[in-house]
Amino acid sequence: MRNLACQKPKDLGYSYELWTYDLLERHIRKEAVATGHPSVSRLSRSKLHRILTQGN
């Protein structure tokens, strides 16, 4: 997820330049099953925040 957050949304076909937590969360949930991670489709904003800030 950290790698995804470092990519530009435009590179993935979106019209916006930067990720917000809501946009990133929606994208991850949408792609979770297709990428073989169905449990991630229930990702919460707080869990996403924890993942992105780990190791800082």
PDB file of N, CA, C and O in Angstrom:
ATOM      1  N   MET A   1       0.811  -1.193   0.000  1.00  0.00           N
ATOM      2  CA  MET A   1       0.000   0.000   0.000  1.00  0.00           C
ATOM      3  C   MET A   1       0.855   1.257   0.000  1.00  0.00           C
ATOM      4  O   MET A   1       0.482   2.282  -0.571  1.00  0.00           O
ATOM      5  N   ARG A   2       1.998   1.158   0.646  1.00  0.00           N
ATOM      6  CA  ARG A   2       2.878   2.333   0.642  1.00  0.00           C
ATOM      7  C   ARG A   2       3.346   2.628  -0.779  1.00  0.00           C
ATOM      8  O   ARG A   2       3.441   3.790  -1.176  1.00  0.00           O
ATOM      9  N   ASN A   3       3.638   1.578  -1.544  1.00  0.00           N
ATOM     10  CA  ASN A   3       4.061   1.786  -2.934  1.00  0.00           C
ATOM     11  C   ASN A   3       2.957   2.459  -3.735  1.00  0.00           C
ATOM     12  O   ASN A   3       3.214   3.368  -4.525  1.00  0.00           O
ATOM     13  N   LEU A   4       1.744   2.010  -3.527  1.00  0.00           N
ATOM     14  CA  LEU A   4       0.608   2.601  -4.220  1.00  0.00           C
ATOM     15  C   LEU A   4       0.447   4.069  -3.843  1.00  0.00           C
ATOM     16  O   LEU A   4       0.203   4.912  -4.706  1.00  0.00           O
ATOM     17  N   ALA A   5       0.581   4.368  -2.579  1.00  0.00           N
ATOM     18  CA  ALA A   5       0.431   5.747  -2.114  1.00  0.00           C
ATOM     19  C   ALA A   5       1.496   6.670  -2.700  1.00  0.00           C
ATOM     20  O   ALA A   5       1.297   7.882  -2.782  1.00  0.00           O
ATOM     21  N   CYS A   6       2.618   6.094  -3.103  1.00  0.00           N
ATOM     22  CA  CYS A   6       3.692   6.899  -3.691  1.00  0.00           C
ATOM     23  C   CYS A   6       3.492   7.130  -5.191  1.00  0.00           C
ATOM     24  O   CYS A   6       4.177   7.962  -5.787  1.00  0.00           O
ATOM     25  N   GLN A   7       2.572   6.411  -5.790  1.00  0.00           N
ATOM     26  CA  GLN A   7       2.279   6.605  -7.207  1.00  0.00           C
ATOM     27  C   GLN A   7       1.305   7.764  -7.372  1.00  0.00           C
ATOM     28  O   GLN A   7       0.544   8.098  -6.463  1.00  0.00           O
ATOM     29  N   LYS A   8       1.349   8.351  -8.529  1.00  0.00           N
ATOM     30  CA  LYS A   8       0.399   9.422  -8.834  1.00  0.00           C
ATOM     31  C   LYS A   8      -0.905   8.789  -9.307  1.00  0.00           C
ATOM     32  O   LYS A   8      -0.885   7.877 -10.134  1.00  0.00           O
ATOM     33  N   PRO A   9      -2.020   9.256  -8.800  1.00  0.00           N
ATOM     34  CA  PRO A   9      -3.298   8.720  -9.257  1.00  0.00           C
ATOM     35  C   PRO A   9      -3.487   8.824 -10.772  1.00  0.00           C
ATOM     36  O   PRO A   9      -4.111   7.961 -11.389  1.00  0.00           O
ATOM     37  N   LYS A  10      -2.943   9.887 -11.358  1.00  0.00           N
ATOM     38  CA  LYS A  10      -3.070  10.052 -12.820  1.00  0.00           C
ATOM     39  C   LYS A  10      -2.430   8.888 -13.568  1.00  0.00           C
ATOM     40  O   LYS A  10      -2.896   8.504 -14.641  1.00  0.00           O
ATOM     41  N   ASP A  11      -1.355   8.321 -12.998  1.00  0.00           N
ATOM     42  CA  ASP A  11      -0.691   7.182 -13.637  1.00  0.00           C
ATOM     43  C   ASP A  11      -1.570   5.938 -13.640  1.00  0.00           C
ATOM     44  O   ASP A  11      -1.317   4.995 -14.389  1.00  0.00           O
ATOM     45  N   LEU A  12      -2.598   5.939 -12.805  1.00  0.00           N
ATOM     46  CA  LEU A  12      -3.519   4.805 -12.713  1.00  0.00           C
ATOM     47  C   LEU A  12      -4.858   5.107 -13.387  1.00  0.00           C
ATOM     48  O   LEU A  12      -5.823   4.359 -13.229  1.00  0.00           O
ATOM     49  N   GLY A  13      -4.908   6.208 -14.137  1.00  0.00           N
ATOM     50  CA  GLY A  13      -6.102   6.530 -14.903  1.00  0.00           C
ATOM     51  C   GLY A  13      -7.094   7.458 -14.227  1.00  0.00           C
ATOM     52  O   GLY A  13      -8.169   7.706 -14.773  1.00  0.00           O
ATOM     53  N   TYR A  14      -6.764   7.973 -13.058  1.00  0.00           N
ATOM     54  CA  TYR A  14      -7.654   8.906 -12.375  1.00  0.00           C
ATOM     55  C   TYR A  14      -7.387  10.329 -12.861  1.00  0.00           C
ATOM     56  O   TYR A  14      -6.343  10.612 -13.448  1.00  0.00           O
ATOM     57  N   SER A  15      -8.333  11.204 -12.610  1.00  0.00           N
ATOM     58  CA  SER A  15      -8.185  12.584 -13.077  1.00  0.00           C
ATOM     59  C   SER A  15      -7.500  13.486 -12.054  1.00  0.00           C
ATOM     60  O   SER A  15      -7.178  14.632 -12.369  1.00  0.00           O
ATOM     61  N   TYR A  16      -7.274  13.001 -10.856  1.00  0.00           N
ATOM     62  CA  TYR A  16      -6.690  13.858  -9.825  1.00  0.00           C
ATOM     63  C   TYR A  16      -5.185  13.642  -9.695  1.00  0.00           C
ATOM     64  O   TYR A  16      -4.647  12.613 -10.104  1.00  0.00           O
ATOM     65  N   GLU A  17      -4.534  14.622  -9.123  1.00  0.00           N
ATOM     66  CA  GLU A  17      -3.071  14.632  -9.021  1.00  0.00           C
ATOM     67  C   GLU A  17      -2.543  13.950  -7.765  1.00  0.00           C
ATOM     68  O   GLU A  17      -1.501  13.295  -7.805  1.00  0.00           O
ATOM     69  N   LEU A  18      -3.256  14.100  -6.652  1.00  0.00           N
ATOM     70  CA  LEU A  18      -2.782  13.592  -5.368  1.00  0.00           C
ATOM     71  C   LEU A  18      -3.826  12.701  -4.712  1.00  0.00           C
ATOM     72  O   LEU A  18      -5.027  12.871  -4.921  1.00  0.00           O
ATOM     73  N   TRP A  19      -3.354  11.749  -3.916  1.00  0.00           N
ATOM     74  CA  TRP A  19      -4.251  10.889  -3.152  1.00  0.00           C
ATOM     75  C   TRP A  19      -4.741  11.610  -1.908  1.00  0.00           C
ATOM     76  O   TRP A  19      -3.997  12.362  -1.279  1.00  0.00           O
ATOM     77  N   THR A  20      -5.975  11.379  -1.566  1.00  0.00           N
ATOM     78  CA  THR A  20      -6.488  11.689  -0.235  1.00  0.00           C
ATOM     79  C   THR A  20      -6.721  10.320   0.402  1.00  0.00           C
ATOM     80  O   THR A  20      -6.728   9.304  -0.293  1.00  0.00           O
ATOM     81  N   TYR A  21      -6.912  10.294   1.709  1.00  0.00           N
ATOM     82  CA  TYR A  21      -7.198   9.003   2.348  1.00  0.00           C
ATOM     83  C   TYR A  21      -8.441   8.363   1.739  1.00  0.00           C
ATOM     84  O   TYR A  21      -8.452   7.161   1.476  1.00  0.00           O
ATOM     85  N   ASP A  22      -9.489   9.158   1.513  1.00  0.00           N
ATOM     86  CA  ASP A  22     -10.727   8.611   0.963  1.00  0.00           C
ATOM     87  C   ASP A  22     -10.523   8.022  -0.430  1.00  0.00           C
ATOM     88  O   ASP A  22     -11.000   6.924  -0.713  1.00  0.00           O
ATOM     89  N   LEU A  23      -9.825   8.736  -1.290  1.00  0.00           N
ATOM     90  CA  LEU A  23      -9.601   8.247  -2.652  1.00  0.00           C
ATOM     91  C   LEU A  23      -8.722   7.010  -2.658  1.00  0.00           C
ATOM     92  O   LEU A  23      -8.991   6.065  -3.400  1.00  0.00           O
ATOM     93  N   LEU A  24      -7.683   7.002  -1.849  1.00  0.00           N
ATOM     94  CA  LEU A  24      -6.788   5.853  -1.769  1.00  0.00           C
ATOM     95  C   LEU A  24      -7.519   4.645  -1.195  1.00  0.00           C
ATOM     96  O   LEU A  24      -7.363   3.528  -1.690  1.00  0.00           O
ATOM     97  N   GLU A  25      -8.307   4.866  -0.162  1.00  0.00           N
ATOM     98  CA  GLU A  25      -9.080   3.781   0.439  1.00  0.00           C
ATOM     99  C   GLU A  25     -10.052   3.181  -0.574  1.00  0.00           C
ATOM    100  O   GLU A  25     -10.162   1.959  -0.675  1.00  0.00           O
ATOM    101  N   ARG A  26     -10.754   4.020  -1.320  1.00  0.00           N
ATOM    102  CA  ARG A  26     -11.685   3.534  -2.348  1.00  0.00           C
ATOM    103  C   ARG A  26     -10.972   2.719  -3.419  1.00  0.00           C
ATOM    104  O   ARG A  26     -11.456   1.664  -3.830  1.00  0.00           O
ATOM    105  N   HIS A  27      -9.820   3.209  -3.869  1.00  0.00           N
ATOM    106  CA  HIS A  27      -9.060   2.492  -4.893  1.00  0.00           C
ATOM    107  C   HIS A  27      -8.609   1.129  -4.366  1.00  0.00           C
ATOM    108  O   HIS A  27      -8.747   0.121  -5.060  1.00  0.00           O
ATOM    109  N   ILE A  28      -8.080   1.092  -3.164  1.00  0.00           N
ATOM    110  CA  ILE A  28      -7.605  -0.171  -2.589  1.00  0.00           C
ATOM    111  C   ILE A  28      -8.755  -1.151  -2.442  1.00  0.00           C
ATOM    112  O   ILE A  28      -8.624  -2.324  -2.792  1.00  0.00           O
ATOM    113  N   ARG A  29      -9.875  -0.679  -1.928  1.00  0.00           N
ATOM    114  CA  ARG A  29     -11.036  -1.573  -1.777  1.00  0.00           C
ATOM    115  C   ARG A  29     -11.505  -2.116  -3.127  1.00  0.00           C
ATOM    116  O   ARG A  29     -11.853  -3.291  -3.248  1.00  0.00           O
ATOM    117  N   LYS A  30     -11.510  -1.259  -4.125  1.00  0.00           N
ATOM    118  CA  LYS A  30     -11.971  -1.665  -5.461  1.00  0.00           C
ATOM    119  C   LYS A  30     -11.053  -2.725  -6.070  1.00  0.00           C
ATOM    120  O   LYS A  30     -11.524  -3.658  -6.719  1.00  0.00           O
ATOM    121  N   GLU A  31      -9.765  -2.582  -5.864  1.00  0.00           N
ATOM    122  CA  GLU A  31      -8.786  -3.465  -6.483  1.00  0.00           C
ATOM    123  C   GLU A  31      -8.435  -4.697  -5.629  1.00  0.00           C
ATOM    124  O   GLU A  31      -7.765  -5.605  -6.121  1.00  0.00           O
ATOM    125  N   ALA A  32      -8.866  -4.744  -4.386  1.00  0.00           N
ATOM    126  CA  ALA A  32      -8.450  -5.793  -3.446  1.00  0.00           C
ATOM    127  C   ALA A  32      -8.743  -7.206  -3.955  1.00  0.00           C
ATOM    128  O   ALA A  32      -7.853  -8.055  -3.959  1.00  0.00           O
ATOM    129  N   VAL A  33      -9.939  -7.455  -4.370  1.00  0.00           N
ATOM    130  CA  VAL A  33     -10.316  -8.800  -4.811  1.00  0.00           C
ATOM    131  C   VAL A  33      -9.588  -9.165  -6.093  1.00  0.00           C
ATOM    132  O   VAL A  33      -9.097 -10.285  -6.230  1.00  0.00           O
ATOM    133  N   ALA A  34      -9.514  -8.237  -7.027  1.00  0.00           N
ATOM    134  CA  ALA A  34      -8.859  -8.502  -8.311  1.00  0.00           C
ATOM    135  C   ALA A  34      -7.377  -8.817  -8.158  1.00  0.00           C
ATOM    136  O   ALA A  34      -6.805  -9.541  -8.972  1.00  0.00           O
ATOM    137  N   THR A  35      -6.753  -8.271  -7.108  1.00  0.00           N
ATOM    138  CA  THR A  35      -5.325  -8.510  -6.908  1.00  0.00           C
ATOM    139  C   THR A  35      -5.050  -9.648  -5.924  1.00  0.00           C
ATOM    140  O   THR A  35      -3.909  -9.864  -5.517  1.00  0.00           O
ATOM    141  N   GLY A  36      -6.111 -10.377  -5.546  1.00  0.00           N
ATOM    142  CA  GLY A  36      -5.941 -11.543  -4.692  1.00  0.00           C
ATOM    143  C   GLY A  36      -5.873 -11.248  -3.205  1.00  0.00           C
ATOM    144  O   GLY A  36      -5.336 -12.048  -2.439  1.00  0.00           O
ATOM    145  N   HIS A  37      -6.411 -10.108  -2.786  1.00  0.00           N
ATOM    146  CA  HIS A  37      -6.400  -9.724  -1.371  1.00  0.00           C
ATOM    147  C   HIS A  37      -7.809  -9.338  -0.921  1.00  0.00           C
ATOM    148  O   HIS A  37      -8.050  -8.177  -0.588  1.00  0.00           O
ATOM    149  N   PRO A  38      -8.735 -10.283  -0.906  1.00  0.00           N
ATOM    150  CA  PRO A  38     -10.130  -9.935  -0.581  1.00  0.00           C
ATOM    151  C   PRO A  38     -10.321  -9.365   0.819  1.00  0.00           C
ATOM    152  O   PRO A  38     -11.238  -8.571   1.028  1.00  0.00           O
ATOM    153  N   SER A  39      -9.499  -9.740   1.770  1.00  0.00           N
ATOM    154  CA  SER A  39      -9.672  -9.211   3.129  1.00  0.00           C
ATOM    155  C   SER A  39      -9.397  -7.705   3.186  1.00  0.00           C
ATOM    156  O   SER A  39      -9.904  -7.018   4.072  1.00  0.00           O
ATOM    157  N   VAL A  40      -8.613  -7.201   2.266  1.00  0.00           N
ATOM    158  CA  VAL A  40      -8.292  -5.776   2.246  1.00  0.00           C
ATOM    159  C   VAL A  40      -9.492  -4.947   1.777  1.00  0.00           C
ATOM    160  O   VAL A  40      -9.510  -3.729   1.956  1.00  0.00           O
ATOM    161  N   SER A  41     -10.473  -5.588   1.191  1.00  0.00           N
ATOM    162  CA  SER A  41     -11.653  -4.853   0.731  1.00  0.00           C
ATOM    163  C   SER A  41     -12.448  -4.270   1.903  1.00  0.00           C
ATOM    164  O   SER A  41     -13.336  -3.442   1.699  1.00  0.00           O
ATOM    165  N   ARG A  42     -12.134  -4.696   3.119  1.00  0.00           N
ATOM    166  CA  ARG A  42     -12.786  -4.156   4.314  1.00  0.00           C
ATOM    167  C   ARG A  42     -11.878  -3.175   5.056  1.00  0.00           C
ATOM    168  O   ARG A  42     -12.089  -2.897   6.237  1.00  0.00           O
ATOM    169  N   LEU A  43     -10.890  -2.665   4.374  1.00  0.00           N
ATOM    170  CA  LEU A  43      -9.917  -1.744   4.961  1.00  0.00           C
ATOM    171  C   LEU A  43     -10.589  -0.492   5.510  1.00  0.00           C
ATOM    172  O   LEU A  43     -11.407   0.133   4.835  1.00  0.00           O
ATOM    173  N   SER A  44     -10.237  -0.137   6.735  1.00  0.00           N
ATOM    174  CA  SER A  44     -10.767   1.094   7.326  1.00  0.00           C
ATOM    175  C   SER A  44      -9.760   2.226   7.142  1.00  0.00           C
ATOM    176  O   SER A  44      -8.578   1.994   6.885  1.00  0.00           O
ATOM    177  N   ARG A  45     -10.243   3.429   7.276  1.00  0.00           N
ATOM    178  CA  ARG A  45      -9.364   4.595   7.141  1.00  0.00           C
ATOM    179  C   ARG A  45      -8.283   4.580   8.226  1.00  0.00           C
ATOM    180  O   ARG A  45      -7.130   4.912   7.954  1.00  0.00           O
ATOM    181  N   SER A  46      -8.647   4.199   9.445  1.00  0.00           N
ATOM    182  CA  SER A  46      -7.663   4.185  10.528  1.00  0.00           C
ATOM    183  C   SER A  46      -6.582   3.131  10.287  1.00  0.00           C
ATOM    184  O   SER A  46      -5.412   3.362  10.591  1.00  0.00           O
ATOM    185  N   LYS A  47      -6.966   1.981   9.745  1.00  0.00           N
ATOM    186  CA  LYS A  47      -5.970   0.940   9.429  1.00  0.00           C
ATOM    187  C   LYS A  47      -5.058   1.418   8.302  1.00  0.00           C
ATOM    188  O   LYS A  47      -3.848   1.202   8.352  1.00  0.00           O
ATOM    189  N   LEU A  48      -5.622   2.056   7.301  1.00  0.00           N
ATOM    190  CA  LEU A  48      -4.812   2.608   6.214  1.00  0.00           C
ATOM    191  C   LEU A  48      -3.816   3.622   6.766  1.00  0.00           C
ATOM    192  O   LEU A  48      -2.647   3.610   6.381  1.00  0.00           O
ATOM    193  N   HIS A  49      -4.257   4.483   7.646  1.00  0.00           N
ATOM    194  CA  HIS A  49      -3.367   5.473   8.259  1.00  0.00           C
ATOM    195  C   HIS A  49      -2.230   4.793   9.004  1.00  0.00           C
ATOM    196  O   HIS A  49      -1.076   5.201   8.876  1.00  0.00           O
ATOM    197  N   ARG A  50      -2.541   3.758   9.782  1.00  0.00           N
ATOM    198  CA  ARG A  50      -1.502   3.024  10.520  1.00  0.00           C
ATOM    199  C   ARG A  50      -0.482   2.400   9.576  1.00  0.00           C
ATOM    200  O   ARG A  50       0.723   2.466   9.820  1.00  0.00           O
ATOM    201  N   ILE A  51      -0.967   1.798   8.504  1.00  0.00           N
ATOM    202  CA  ILE A  51      -0.060   1.150   7.540  1.00  0.00           C
ATOM    203  C   ILE A  51       0.863   2.187   6.901  1.00  0.00           C
ATOM    204  O   ILE A  51       2.065   1.958   6.765  1.00  0.00           O
ATOM    205  N   LEU A  52       0.297   3.317   6.515  1.00  0.00           N
ATOM    206  CA  LEU A  52       1.086   4.335   5.821  1.00  0.00           C
ATOM    207  C   LEU A  52       2.072   5.045   6.741  1.00  0.00           C
ATOM    208  O   LEU A  52       3.090   5.552   6.271  1.00  0.00           O
ATOM    209  N   THR A  53       1.793   5.089   8.027  1.00  0.00           N
ATOM    210  CA  THR A  53       2.687   5.797   8.931  1.00  0.00           C
ATOM    211  C   THR A  53       3.640   4.878   9.685  1.00  0.00           C
ATOM    212  O   THR A  53       4.483   5.371  10.434  1.00  0.00           O
ATOM    213  N   GLN A  54       3.541   3.581   9.518  1.00  0.00           N
ATOM    214  CA  GLN A  54       4.472   2.664  10.161  1.00  0.00           C
ATOM    215  C   GLN A  54       5.874   2.893   9.625  1.00  0.00           C
ATOM    216  O   GLN A  54       6.075   3.080   8.425  1.00  0.00           O
ATOM    217  N   GLY A  55       6.817   2.875  10.514  1.00  0.00           N
ATOM    218  CA  GLY A  55       8.201   3.001  10.096  1.00  0.00           C
ATOM    219  C   GLY A  55       8.673   4.413   9.857  1.00  0.00           C
ATOM    220  O   GLY A  55       9.810   4.606   9.426  1.00  0.00           O
ATOM    221  N   ASN A  56       7.855   5.398  10.114  1.00  0.00           N
ATOM    222  CA  ASN A  56       8.263   6.796   9.935  1.00  0.00           C
ATOM    223  C   ASN A  56       9.032   7.285  11.128  1.00  0.00           C
ATOM    224  O   ASN A  56       9.458   8.440  11.158  1.00  0.00           O
TER     225      ASN A  56
END
